[in-house]
């Protein structure tokens, strides 16, 4: 599990290969990832948007930006945690994801927090 802490907000990520949704003959590799966001600070924060950087094994990079996560813009009180699952498709058996979440606090201050780099890999692909 990869973790990063920015401005007292922790982001932890765990990824999984979805063999039953993948079609290697068509260069289609499906992955799921679980994100856990925890407010370690003393102020309430809200996740406003996301920016993903997805790099496949060929070095092709995609940027994905959007509001919230899985249709939500969660607010985290001090000590609260928010967890969600999502997924990504790659054309190669190995790749990485990383990025930022844009947050806002009660004072109206907008800031980015780091989503740590994590690997998407078919088991055995990185031997």
Steps between C-alpha positions, in 0.01 A plus 500: 500500500638838397446806723554875485419777749448858386376774735379246755299302246614142439433316176560122494458287187477129432465358145368170364516327161155399369577189298132423424457845337827492305559381143879475451458392134345844436751686722227574752609481864250595769596618847314613811636720774385583849563852631489593868509872581542592867487845656781502757469874563290731716295663222216370286591446134303416187622318190402714202670344197759250380786490251635157407818432304484149355812359331497166322796267442570662161544840662170638368356751748134593552375783718152460646341796678156534650285605789502291814548124512246238394238775473560642848681795657547362852557722803726361772481622857821475707580130549251386234585263216341457157552187293402416143576257219553581134681356202716555198569327168849471354628382162802340669532253791688755712451870569480764769253752630554812709349843535340756727172576668398864526370574847334801666484582870239697694701822455459461122867414445549269201798263497619181333586176678716227351372165381813283525635314197373144496555211264238321295642161403386160386637248755834369373540781244780670694733200561 
